[in-house]
């Protein structure tokens, strides 16, 4: 099934080079693939995944290992945000 992965800020380096300017890539994944499966597949360090959304809805850290992706969903991930 197809999903879209969006990686923002410093996490974009884990996308294919041609996808970095758009911050997104379409992926083929197996049914039952979890949020954490997608993150690991792309080589993104789990500790750097501060904000994780599926179709704009927050996925809490404890749920990432069990929350399965569905056809056409968009998984968006941001690193920790700091400012000052």
PyMOL Python script that loads the backbone (N, CA, C, O; Angstrom):
from pymol import cmd

cmd.read_pdbstr("""\
ATOM      1  N   UNK A   1       0.844  -1.172   0.000  1.00  0.00           N
ATOM      2  CA  UNK A   1       0.000   0.000   0.000  1.00  0.00           C
ATOM      3  C   UNK A   1       0.888   1.233   0.000  1.00  0.00           C
ATOM      4  O   UNK A   1       2.048   1.176   0.407  1.00  0.00           O
ATOM      5  N   UNK A   2       0.338   2.336  -0.456  1.00  0.00           N
ATOM      6  CA  UNK A   2       1.113   3.573  -0.553  1.00  0.00           C
ATOM      7  C   UNK A   2       0.773   4.512   0.595  1.00  0.00           C
ATOM      8  O   UNK A   2      -0.389   4.688   0.960  1.00  0.00           O
ATOM      9  N   UNK A   3       1.837   5.118   1.160  1.00  0.00           N
ATOM     10  CA  UNK A   3       1.692   6.177   2.147  1.00  0.00           C
ATOM     11  C   UNK A   3       2.657   7.292   1.758  1.00  0.00           C
ATOM     12  O   UNK A   3       3.514   7.106   0.895  1.00  0.00           O
ATOM     13  N   UNK A   4       2.515   8.435   2.390  1.00  0.00           N
ATOM     14  CA  UNK A   4       3.456   9.531   2.196  1.00  0.00           C
ATOM     15  C   UNK A   4       4.149   9.802   3.518  1.00  0.00           C
ATOM     16  O   UNK A   4       3.500   9.895   4.560  1.00  0.00           O
ATOM     17  N   UNK A   5       5.464   9.928   3.474  1.00  0.00           N
ATOM     18  CA  UNK A   5       6.258  10.280   4.644  1.00  0.00           C
ATOM     19  C   UNK A   5       6.802  11.682   4.445  1.00  0.00           C
ATOM     20  O   UNK A   5       7.396  11.990   3.412  1.00  0.00           O
ATOM     21  N   UNK A   6       6.592  12.532   5.448  1.00  0.00           N
ATOM     22  CA  UNK A   6       7.147  13.885   5.445  1.00  0.00           C
ATOM     23  C   UNK A   6       8.094  14.010   6.629  1.00  0.00           C
ATOM     24  O   UNK A   6       7.714  13.745   7.770  1.00  0.00           O
ATOM     25  N   UNK A   7       9.319  14.412   6.354  1.00  0.00           N
ATOM     26  CA  UNK A   7      10.319  14.633   7.394  1.00  0.00           C
ATOM     27  C   UNK A   7      10.760  16.088   7.328  1.00  0.00           C
ATOM     28  O   UNK A   7      11.143  16.577   6.265  1.00  0.00           O
ATOM     29  N   UNK A   8      10.707  16.779   8.459  1.00  0.00           N
ATOM     30  CA  UNK A   8      10.967  18.209   8.478  1.00  0.00           C
ATOM     31  C   UNK A   8      12.254  18.555   9.213  1.00  0.00           C
ATOM     32  O   UNK A   8      12.783  17.771  10.001  1.00  0.00           O
ATOM     33  N   UNK A   9      12.740  19.767   8.923  1.00  0.00           N
ATOM     34  CA  UNK A   9      13.938  20.335   9.543  1.00  0.00           C
ATOM     35  C   UNK A   9      15.111  19.367   9.368  1.00  0.00           C
ATOM     36  O   UNK A   9      15.341  18.865   8.268  1.00  0.00           O
ATOM     37  N   UNK A  10      15.844  19.108  10.438  1.00  0.00           N
ATOM     38  CA  UNK A  10      17.059  18.289  10.342  1.00  0.00           C
ATOM     39  C   UNK A  10      16.788  16.836   9.959  1.00  0.00           C
ATOM     40  O   UNK A  10      17.712  16.125   9.565  1.00  0.00           O
ATOM     41  N   UNK A  11      15.542  16.384  10.068  1.00  0.00           N
ATOM     42  CA  UNK A  11      15.221  14.995   9.721  1.00  0.00           C
ATOM     43  C   UNK A  11      15.181  14.756   8.215  1.00  0.00           C
ATOM     44  O   UNK A  11      15.224  13.607   7.774  1.00  0.00           O
ATOM     45  N   UNK A  12      15.099  15.815   7.425  1.00  0.00           N
ATOM     46  CA  UNK A  12      15.000  15.671   5.969  1.00  0.00           C
ATOM     47  C   UNK A  12      16.201  14.940   5.367  1.00  0.00           C
ATOM     48  O   UNK A  12      16.106  14.402   4.263  1.00  0.00           O
ATOM     49  N   UNK A  13      17.322  14.916   6.076  1.00  0.00           N
ATOM     50  CA  UNK A  13      18.500  14.205   5.548  1.00  0.00           C
ATOM     51  C   UNK A  13      18.246  12.705   5.417  1.00  0.00           C
ATOM     52  O   UNK A  13      19.011  12.006   4.753  1.00  0.00           O
ATOM     53  N   UNK A  14      17.190  12.207   6.037  1.00  0.00           N
ATOM     54  CA  UNK A  14      16.859  10.780   5.962  1.00  0.00           C
ATOM     55  C   UNK A  14      15.938  10.454   4.782  1.00  0.00           C
ATOM     56  O   UNK A  14      15.503   9.313   4.622  1.00  0.00           O
ATOM     57  N   UNK A  15      15.649  11.457   3.968  1.00  0.00           N
ATOM     58  CA  UNK A  15      14.882  11.251   2.737  1.00  0.00           C
ATOM     59  C   UNK A  15      15.845  11.053   1.577  1.00  0.00           C
ATOM     60  O   UNK A  15      17.002  11.464   1.664  1.00  0.00           O
ATOM     61  N   UNK A  16      15.394  10.436   0.496  1.00  0.00           N
ATOM     62  CA  UNK A  16      16.238  10.385  -0.703  1.00  0.00           C
ATOM     63  C   UNK A  16      16.581  11.812  -1.144  1.00  0.00           C
ATOM     64  O   UNK A  16      15.775  12.726  -0.970  1.00  0.00           O
ATOM     65  N   UNK A  17      17.758  12.001  -1.705  1.00  0.00           N
ATOM     66  CA  UNK A  17      18.229  13.341  -2.081  1.00  0.00           C
ATOM     67  C   UNK A  17      17.211  14.104  -2.915  1.00  0.00           C
ATOM     68  O   UNK A  17      17.017  15.303  -2.713  1.00  0.00           O
ATOM     69  N   UNK A  18      16.563  13.424  -3.848  1.00  0.00           N
ATOM     70  CA  UNK A  18      15.615  14.102  -4.736  1.00  0.00           C
ATOM     71  C   UNK A  18      14.332  14.521  -4.019  1.00  0.00           C
ATOM     72  O   UNK A  18      13.554  15.303  -4.566  1.00  0.00           O
ATOM     73  N   UNK A  19      14.099  14.022  -2.823  1.00  0.00           N
ATOM     74  CA  UNK A  19      12.874  14.345  -2.078  1.00  0.00           C
ATOM     75  C   UNK A  19      13.094  15.401  -0.999  1.00  0.00           C
ATOM     76  O   UNK A  19      12.130  15.861  -0.388  1.00  0.00           O
ATOM     77  N   UNK A  20      14.318  15.784  -0.759  1.00  0.00           N
ATOM     78  CA  UNK A  20      14.606  16.684   0.366  1.00  0.00           C
ATOM     79  C   UNK A  20      14.021  18.074   0.202  1.00  0.00           C
ATOM     80  O   UNK A  20      13.612  18.682   1.191  1.00  0.00           O
ATOM     81  N   UNK A  21      13.968  18.590  -1.001  1.00  0.00           N
ATOM     82  CA  UNK A  21      13.426  19.945  -1.173  1.00  0.00           C
ATOM     83  C   UNK A  21      11.925  19.989  -0.917  1.00  0.00           C
ATOM     84  O   UNK A  21      11.406  21.021  -0.490  1.00  0.00           O
ATOM     85  N   UNK A  22      11.226  18.902  -1.166  1.00  0.00           N
ATOM     86  CA  UNK A  22       9.778  18.857  -0.919  1.00  0.00           C
ATOM     87  C   UNK A  22       9.457  18.304   0.470  1.00  0.00           C
ATOM     88  O   UNK A  22       8.314  18.376   0.920  1.00  0.00           O
ATOM     89  N   UNK A  23      10.459  17.758   1.143  1.00  0.00           N
ATOM     90  CA  UNK A  23      10.320  17.169   2.486  1.00  0.00           C
ATOM     91  C   UNK A  23       9.389  15.961   2.522  1.00  0.00           C
ATOM     92  O   UNK A  23       8.903  15.595   3.592  1.00  0.00           O
ATOM     93  N   UNK A  24       9.133  15.337   1.374  1.00  0.00           N
ATOM     94  CA  UNK A  24       8.218  14.193   1.395  1.00  0.00           C
ATOM     95  C   UNK A  24       8.604  13.163   0.355  1.00  0.00           C
ATOM     96  O   UNK A  24       9.240  13.461  -0.656  1.00  0.00           O
ATOM     97  N   UNK A  25       8.190  11.923   0.648  1.00  0.00           N
ATOM     98  CA  UNK A  25       8.423  10.825  -0.275  1.00  0.00           C
ATOM     99  C   UNK A  25       7.241   9.865  -0.158  1.00  0.00           C
ATOM    100  O   UNK A  25       6.723   9.628   0.933  1.00  0.00           O
ATOM    101  N   UNK A  26       6.831   9.325  -1.285  1.00  0.00           N
ATOM    102  CA  UNK A  26       5.795   8.292  -1.287  1.00  0.00           C
ATOM    103  C   UNK A  26       6.484   6.943  -1.105  1.00  0.00           C
ATOM    104  O   UNK A  26       7.497   6.655  -1.742  1.00  0.00           O
ATOM    105  N   UNK A  27       5.920   6.129  -0.231  1.00  0.00           N
ATOM    106  CA  UNK A  27       6.502   4.822   0.072  1.00  0.00           C
ATOM    107  C   UNK A  27       5.485   3.718  -0.148  1.00  0.00           C
ATOM    108  O   UNK A  27       4.288   3.909   0.066  1.00  0.00           O
ATOM    109  N   UNK A  28       5.966   2.570  -0.573  1.00  0.00           N
ATOM    110  CA  UNK A  28       5.162   1.349  -0.602  1.00  0.00           C
ATOM    111  C   UNK A  28       5.486   0.579   0.668  1.00  0.00           C
ATOM    112  O   UNK A  28       6.644   0.252   0.927  1.00  0.00           O
ATOM    113  N   UNK A  29       4.464   0.294   1.455  1.00  0.00           N
ATOM    114  CA  UNK A  29       4.650  -0.458   2.700  1.00  0.00           C
ATOM    115  C   UNK A  29       3.651  -1.601   2.749  1.00  0.00           C
ATOM    116  O   UNK A  29       2.615  -1.569   2.084  1.00  0.00           O
ATOM    117  N   UNK A  30       3.971  -2.596   3.534  1.00  0.00           N
ATOM    118  CA  UNK A  30       3.079  -3.744   3.704  1.00  0.00           C
ATOM    119  C   UNK A  30       1.937  -3.397   4.650  1.00  0.00           C
ATOM    120  O   UNK A  30       2.118  -2.589   5.561  1.00  0.00           O
ATOM    121  N   UNK A  31       0.772  -3.991   4.451  1.00  0.00           N
ATOM    122  CA  UNK A  31      -0.306  -3.823   5.430  1.00  0.00           C
ATOM    123  C   UNK A  31       0.202  -4.225   6.816  1.00  0.00           C
ATOM    124  O   UNK A  31       0.950  -5.193   6.956  1.00  0.00           O
ATOM    125  N   UNK A  32      -0.207  -3.482   7.821  1.00  0.00           N
ATOM    126  CA  UNK A  32       0.242  -3.751   9.181  1.00  0.00           C
ATOM    127  C   UNK A  32       1.509  -3.010   9.574  1.00  0.00           C
ATOM    128  O   UNK A  32       1.931  -3.068  10.729  1.00  0.00           O
ATOM    129  N   UNK A  33       2.121  -2.309   8.616  1.00  0.00           N
ATOM    130  CA  UNK A  33       3.317  -1.526   8.921  1.00  0.00           C
ATOM    131  C   UNK A  33       2.963  -0.435   9.921  1.00  0.00           C
ATOM    132  O   UNK A  33       1.993   0.299   9.735  1.00  0.00           O
ATOM    133  N   UNK A  34       3.757  -0.335  10.984  1.00  0.00           N
ATOM    134  CA  UNK A  34       3.483   0.658  12.021  1.00  0.00           C
ATOM    135  C   UNK A  34       4.260   1.948  11.773  1.00  0.00           C
ATOM    136  O   UNK A  34       5.158   2.009  10.934  1.00  0.00           O
ATOM    137  N   UNK A  35       3.886   2.966  12.523  1.00  0.00           N
ATOM    138  CA  UNK A  35       4.598   4.242  12.472  1.00  0.00           C
ATOM    139  C   UNK A  35       6.084   4.008  12.743  1.00  0.00           C
ATOM    140  O   UNK A  35       6.939   4.512  12.015  1.00  0.00           O
ATOM    141  N   UNK A  36       6.382   3.256  13.773  1.00  0.00           N
ATOM    142  CA  UNK A  36       7.777   2.999  14.128  1.00  0.00           C
ATOM    143  C   UNK A  36       8.504   2.216  13.040  1.00  0.00           C
ATOM    144  O   UNK A  36       9.693   2.442  12.813  1.00  0.00           O
ATOM    145  N   UNK A  37       7.820   1.310  12.370  1.00  0.00           N
ATOM    146  CA  UNK A  37       8.426   0.585  11.247  1.00  0.00           C
ATOM    147  C   UNK A  37       8.885   1.560  10.162  1.00  0.00           C
ATOM    148  O   UNK A  37       9.988   1.430   9.632  1.00  0.00           O
ATOM    149  N   UNK A  38       8.039   2.533   9.837  1.00  0.00           N
ATOM    150  CA  UNK A  38       8.372   3.509   8.790  1.00  0.00           C
ATOM    151  C   UNK A  38       9.562   4.354   9.227  1.00  0.00           C
ATOM    152  O   UNK A  38      10.492   4.574   8.451  1.00  0.00           O
ATOM    153  N   UNK A  39       9.531   4.823  10.464  1.00  0.00           N
ATOM    154  CA  UNK A  39      10.623   5.650  10.986  1.00  0.00           C
ATOM    155  C   UNK A  39      11.941   4.881  10.935  1.00  0.00           C
ATOM    156  O   UNK A  39      12.956   5.419  10.494  1.00  0.00           O
ATOM    157  N   UNK A  40      11.930   3.648  11.377  1.00  0.00           N
ATOM    158  CA  UNK A  40      13.152   2.830  11.367  1.00  0.00           C
ATOM    159  C   UNK A  40      13.618   2.525   9.950  1.00  0.00           C
ATOM    160  O   UNK A  40      14.818   2.532   9.676  1.00  0.00           O
ATOM    161  N   UNK A  41      12.683   2.261   9.057  1.00  0.00           N
ATOM    162  CA  UNK A  41      13.021   1.954   7.657  1.00  0.00           C
ATOM    163  C   UNK A  41      13.812   3.094   7.025  1.00  0.00           C
ATOM    164  O   UNK A  41      14.707   2.858   6.213  1.00  0.00           O
ATOM    165  N   UNK A  42      13.486   4.318   7.392  1.00  0.00           N
ATOM    166  CA  UNK A  42      14.175   5.476   6.828  1.00  0.00           C
ATOM    167  C   UNK A  42      15.453   5.819   7.587  1.00  0.00           C
ATOM    168  O   UNK A  42      16.178   6.733   7.194  1.00  0.00           O
ATOM    169  N   UNK A  43      15.735   5.102   8.663  1.00  0.00           N
ATOM    170  CA  UNK A  43      16.954   5.353   9.419  1.00  0.00           C
ATOM    171  C   UNK A  43      16.892   6.578  10.311  1.00  0.00           C
ATOM    172  O   UNK A  43      17.927   7.125  10.691  1.00  0.00           O
ATOM    173  N   UNK A  44      15.690   7.011  10.647  1.00  0.00           N
ATOM    174  CA  UNK A  44      15.524   8.186  11.500  1.00  0.00           C
ATOM    175  C   UNK A  44      15.695   7.751  12.959  1.00  0.00           C
ATOM    176  O   UNK A  44      15.018   6.823  13.402  1.00  0.00           O
ATOM    177  N   UNK A  45      16.582   8.403  13.710  1.00  0.00           N
ATOM    178  CA  UNK A  45      16.725   8.055  15.131  1.00  0.00           C
ATOM    179  C   UNK A  45      15.417   8.328  15.882  1.00  0.00           C
ATOM    180  O   UNK A  45      14.878   9.433  15.829  1.00  0.00           O
ATOM    181  N   UNK A  46      14.926   7.324  16.570  1.00  0.00           N
ATOM    182  CA  UNK A  46      13.642   7.454  17.272  1.00  0.00           C
ATOM    183  C   UNK A  46      13.647   8.602  18.269  1.00  0.00           C
ATOM    184  O   UNK A  46      12.629   9.272  18.447  1.00  0.00           O
ATOM    185  N   UNK A  47      14.776   8.835  18.919  1.00  0.00           N
ATOM    186  CA  UNK A  47      14.868   9.894  19.926  1.00  0.00           C
ATOM    187  C   UNK A  47      14.675  11.282  19.323  1.00  0.00           C
ATOM    188  O   UNK A  47      14.342  12.225  20.041  1.00  0.00           O
ATOM    189  N   UNK A  48      14.880  11.417  18.012  1.00  0.00           N
ATOM    190  CA  UNK A  48      14.725  12.714  17.356  1.00  0.00           C
ATOM    191  C   UNK A  48      13.320  12.938  16.814  1.00  0.00           C
ATOM    192  O   UNK A  48      13.052  13.979  16.213  1.00  0.00           O
ATOM    193  N   UNK A  49      12.435  11.994  17.011  1.00  0.00           N
ATOM    194  CA  UNK A  49      11.061  12.113  16.512  1.00  0.00           C
ATOM    195  C   UNK A  49      10.177  12.687  17.618  1.00  0.00           C
ATOM    196  O   UNK A  49       9.514  11.949  18.346  1.00  0.00           O
ATOM    197  N   UNK A  50      10.181  13.999  17.729  1.00  0.00           N
ATOM    198  CA  UNK A  50       9.457  14.657  18.822  1.00  0.00           C
ATOM    199  C   UNK A  50       7.971  14.795  18.534  1.00  0.00           C
ATOM    200  O   UNK A  50       7.135  14.528  19.397  1.00  0.00           O
ATOM    201  N   UNK A  51       7.650  15.209  17.327  1.00  0.00           N
ATOM    202  CA  UNK A  51       6.253  15.419  16.937  1.00  0.00           C
ATOM    203  C   UNK A  51       5.950  14.489  15.772  1.00  0.00           C
ATOM    204  O   UNK A  51       6.601  14.556  14.730  1.00  0.00           O
ATOM    205  N   UNK A  52       4.965  13.625  15.952  1.00  0.00           N
ATOM    206  CA  UNK A  52       4.584  12.657  14.920  1.00  0.00           C
ATOM    207  C   UNK A  52       3.080  12.754  14.711  1.00  0.00           C
ATOM    208  O   UNK A  52       2.298  12.632  15.653  1.00  0.00           O
ATOM    209  N   UNK A  53       2.690  12.977  13.459  1.00  0.00           N
ATOM    210  CA  UNK A  53       1.278  13.110  13.107  1.00  0.00           C
ATOM    211  C   UNK A  53       0.927  12.156  11.980  1.00  0.00           C
ATOM    212  O   UNK A  53       1.730  11.937  11.073  1.00  0.00           O
ATOM    213  N   UNK A  54      -0.273  11.587  12.035  1.00  0.00           N
ATOM    214  CA  UNK A  54      -0.851  10.869  10.903  1.00  0.00           C
ATOM    215  C   UNK A  54      -2.065  11.666  10.468  1.00  0.00           C
ATOM    216  O   UNK A  54      -3.017  11.835  11.230  1.00  0.00           O
ATOM    217  N   UNK A  55      -2.022  12.155   9.238  1.00  0.00           N
ATOM    218  CA  UNK A  55      -3.111  12.979   8.702  1.00  0.00           C
ATOM    219  C   UNK A  55      -3.490  14.097   9.668  1.00  0.00           C
ATOM    220  O   UNK A  55      -4.669  14.398   9.854  1.00  0.00           O
ATOM    221  N   UNK A  56      -2.474  14.707  10.281  1.00  0.00           N
ATOM    222  CA  UNK A  56      -2.690  15.845  11.162  1.00  0.00           C
ATOM    223  C   UNK A  56      -3.074  15.510  12.586  1.00  0.00           C
ATOM    224  O   UNK A  56      -3.325  16.416  13.380  1.00  0.00           O
ATOM    225  N   UNK A  57      -3.129  14.242  12.932  1.00  0.00           N
ATOM    226  CA  UNK A  57      -3.506  13.818  14.285  1.00  0.00           C
ATOM    227  C   UNK A  57      -2.266  13.264  14.993  1.00  0.00           C
ATOM    228  O   UNK A  57      -1.582  12.378  14.481  1.00  0.00           O
ATOM    229  N   UNK A  58      -1.995  13.809  16.182  1.00  0.00           N
ATOM    230  CA  UNK A  58      -0.811  13.446  16.951  1.00  0.00           C
ATOM    231  C   UNK A  58      -0.808  11.970  17.327  1.00  0.00           C
ATOM    232  O   UNK A  58      -1.832  11.407  17.711  1.00  0.00           O
ATOM    233  N   UNK A  59       0.377  11.354  17.208  1.00  0.00           N
ATOM    234  CA  UNK A  59       0.582   9.968  17.632  1.00  0.00           C
ATOM    235  C   UNK A  59       1.561  10.002  18.806  1.00  0.00           C
ATOM    236  O   UNK A  59       2.726  10.362  18.635  1.00  0.00           O
ATOM    237  N   UNK A  60       1.094   9.634  19.980  1.00  0.00           N
ATOM    238  CA  UNK A  60       1.933   9.642  21.180  1.00  0.00           C
ATOM    239  C   UNK A  60       3.063   8.627  21.054  1.00  0.00           C
ATOM    240  O   UNK A  60       2.921   7.600  20.389  1.00  0.00           O
ATOM    241  N   UNK A  61       4.171   8.925  21.692  1.00  0.00           N
ATOM    242  CA  UNK A  61       5.349   8.048  21.620  1.00  0.00           C
ATOM    243  C   UNK A  61       5.025   6.587  21.961  1.00  0.00           C
ATOM    244  O   UNK A  61       5.490   5.696  21.249  1.00  0.00           O
ATOM    245  N   UNK A  62       4.249   6.299  23.017  1.00  0.00           N
ATOM    246  CA  UNK A  62       3.967   4.887  23.336  1.00  0.00           C
ATOM    247  C   UNK A  62       3.132   4.164  22.273  1.00  0.00           C
ATOM    248  O   UNK A  62       3.145   2.934  22.209  1.00  0.00           O
ATOM    249  N   UNK A  63       2.409   4.917  21.441  1.00  0.00           N
ATOM    250  CA  UNK A  63       1.537   4.310  20.430  1.00  0.00           C
ATOM    251  C   UNK A  63       2.232   4.060  19.095  1.00  0.00           C
ATOM    252  O   UNK A  63       1.671   3.385  18.230  1.00  0.00           O
ATOM    253  N   UNK A  64       3.413   4.578  18.914  1.00  0.00           N
ATOM    254  CA  UNK A  64       4.085   4.508  17.612  1.00  0.00           C
ATOM    255  C   UNK A  64       4.457   3.089  17.203  1.00  0.00           C
ATOM    256  O   UNK A  64       4.528   2.792  16.010  1.00  0.00           O
ATOM    257  N   UNK A  65       4.693   2.216  18.164  1.00  0.00           N
ATOM    258  CA  UNK A  65       5.075   0.833  17.853  1.00  0.00           C
ATOM    259  C   UNK A  65       3.882  -0.027  17.461  1.00  0.00           C
ATOM    260  O   UNK A  65       4.058  -1.099  16.882  1.00  0.00           O
ATOM    261  N   UNK A  66       2.667   0.430  17.771  1.00  0.00           N
ATOM    262  CA  UNK A  66       1.479  -0.384  17.491  1.00  0.00           C
ATOM    263  C   UNK A  66       0.508   0.272  16.523  1.00  0.00           C
ATOM    264  O   UNK A  66      -0.390  -0.400  16.016  1.00  0.00           O
ATOM    265  N   UNK A  67       0.656   1.543  16.256  1.00  0.00           N
ATOM    266  CA  UNK A  67      -0.268   2.252  15.369  1.00  0.00           C
ATOM    267  C   UNK A  67       0.062   1.918  13.923  1.00  0.00           C
ATOM    268  O   UNK A  67       1.096   2.338  13.404  1.00  0.00           O
ATOM    269  N   UNK A  68      -0.819   1.162  13.272  1.00  0.00           N
ATOM    270  CA  UNK A  68      -0.597   0.739  11.886  1.00  0.00           C
ATOM    271  C   UNK A  68      -1.007   1.836  10.916  1.00  0.00           C
ATOM    272  O   UNK A  68      -1.976   2.561  11.141  1.00  0.00           O
ATOM    273  N   UNK A  69      -0.257   1.939   9.846  1.00  0.00           N
ATOM    274  CA  UNK A  69      -0.561   2.882   8.773  1.00  0.00           C
ATOM    275  C   UNK A  69      -1.630   2.272   7.867  1.00  0.00           C
ATOM    276  O   UNK A  69      -1.762   1.052   7.771  1.00  0.00           O
ATOM    277  N   UNK A  70      -2.387   3.145   7.208  1.00  0.00           N
ATOM    278  CA  UNK A  70      -3.404   2.721   6.243  1.00  0.00           C
ATOM    279  C   UNK A  70      -3.117   3.356   4.893  1.00  0.00           C
ATOM    280  O   UNK A  70      -2.428   4.373   4.806  1.00  0.00           O
ATOM    281  N   UNK A  71      -3.643   2.756   3.857  1.00  0.00           N
ATOM    282  CA  UNK A  71      -3.490   3.241   2.483  1.00  0.00           C
ATOM    283  C   UNK A  71      -3.779   4.741   2.398  1.00  0.00           C
ATOM    284  O   UNK A  71      -4.810   5.216   2.874  1.00  0.00           O
ATOM    285  N   UNK A  72      -2.851   5.477   1.783  1.00  0.00           N
ATOM    286  CA  UNK A  72      -3.054   6.890   1.499  1.00  0.00           C
ATOM    287  C   UNK A  72      -2.771   7.841   2.642  1.00  0.00           C
ATOM    288  O   UNK A  72      -2.870   9.055   2.467  1.00  0.00           O
ATOM    289  N   UNK A  73      -2.420   7.322   3.806  1.00  0.00           N
ATOM    290  CA  UNK A  73      -2.168   8.216   4.939  1.00  0.00           C
ATOM    291  C   UNK A  73      -0.852   8.966   4.770  1.00  0.00           C
ATOM    292  O   UNK A  73       0.052   8.536   4.053  1.00  0.00           O
ATOM    293  N   UNK A  74      -0.781  10.116   5.465  1.00  0.00           N
ATOM    294  CA  UNK A  74       0.425  10.937   5.472  1.00  0.00           C
ATOM    295  C   UNK A  74       1.003  10.917   6.882  1.00  0.00           C
ATOM    296  O   UNK A  74       0.336  11.298   7.844  1.00  0.00           O
ATOM    297  N   UNK A  75       2.245  10.471   6.992  1.00  0.00           N
ATOM    298  CA  UNK A  75       2.972  10.452   8.257  1.00  0.00           C
ATOM    299  C   UNK A  75       3.954  11.613   8.235  1.00  0.00           C
ATOM    300  O   UNK A  75       4.831  11.669   7.373  1.00  0.00           O
ATOM    301  N   UNK A  76       3.813  12.543   9.179  1.00  0.00           N
ATOM    302  CA  UNK A  76       4.684  13.716   9.256  1.00  0.00           C
ATOM    303  C   UNK A  76       5.452  13.679  10.568  1.00  0.00           C
ATOM    304  O   UNK A  76       4.886  13.400  11.626  1.00  0.00           O
ATOM    305  N   UNK A  77       6.759  13.966  10.486  1.00  0.00           N
ATOM    306  CA  UNK A  77       7.623  13.859  11.659  1.00  0.00           C
ATOM    307  C   UNK A  77       8.513  15.098  11.758  1.00  0.00           C
ATOM    308  O   UNK A  77       9.119  15.526  10.775  1.00  0.00           O
ATOM    309  N   UNK A  78       8.579  15.670  12.978  1.00  0.00           N
ATOM    310  CA  UNK A  78       9.437  16.816  13.269  1.00  0.00           C
ATOM    311  C   UNK A  78      10.396  16.456  14.396  1.00  0.00           C
ATOM    312  O   UNK A  78      10.057  15.663  15.274  1.00  0.00           O
ATOM    313  N   UNK A  79      11.594  17.037  14.372  1.00  0.00           N
ATOM    314  CA  UNK A  79      12.521  16.858  15.491  1.00  0.00           C
ATOM    315  C   UNK A  79      12.112  17.779  16.643  1.00  0.00           C
ATOM    316  O   UNK A  79      11.180  18.571  16.501  1.00  0.00           O
ATOM    317  N   UNK A  80      12.807  17.680  17.786  1.00  0.00           N
ATOM    318  CA  UNK A  80      12.514  18.611  18.876  1.00  0.00           C
ATOM    319  C   UNK A  80      12.672  20.051  18.394  1.00  0.00           C
ATOM    320  O   UNK A  80      13.579  20.370  17.626  1.00  0.00           O
ATOM    321  N   UNK A  81      11.786  20.898  18.855  1.00  0.00           N
ATOM    322  CA  UNK A  81      11.794  22.306  18.451  1.00  0.00           C
ATOM    323  C   UNK A  81      12.287  23.136  19.625  1.00  0.00           C
ATOM    324  O   UNK A  81      11.850  22.944  20.759  1.00  0.00           O
ATOM    325  N   UNK A  82      13.195  24.057  19.346  1.00  0.00           N
ATOM    326  CA  UNK A  82      13.708  24.951  20.383  1.00  0.00           C
ATOM    327  C   UNK A  82      13.707  26.372  19.839  1.00  0.00           C
ATOM    328  O   UNK A  82      13.755  26.590  18.628  1.00  0.00           O
ATOM    329  N   UNK A  83      13.656  27.280  20.701  1.00  0.00           N
ATOM    330  CA  UNK A  83      13.677  28.675  20.266  1.00  0.00           C
ATOM    331  C   UNK A  83      14.113  29.560  21.411  1.00  0.00           C
ATOM    332  O   UNK A  83      14.389  29.110  22.523  1.00  0.00           O
ATOM    333  N   UNK A  84      14.159  30.805  21.097  1.00  0.00           N
ATOM    334  CA  UNK A  84      14.549  31.699  22.176  1.00  0.00           C
ATOM    335  C   UNK A  84      14.823  33.070  21.695  1.00  0.00           C
ATOM    336  O   UNK A  84      15.165  33.946  22.488  1.00  0.00           O
TER     337      UNK A  84
END
""", "prot")
cmd.dss("prot")
cmd.show_as("cartoon", "prot")
cmd.util.cbc("prot")
cmd.orient("prot")
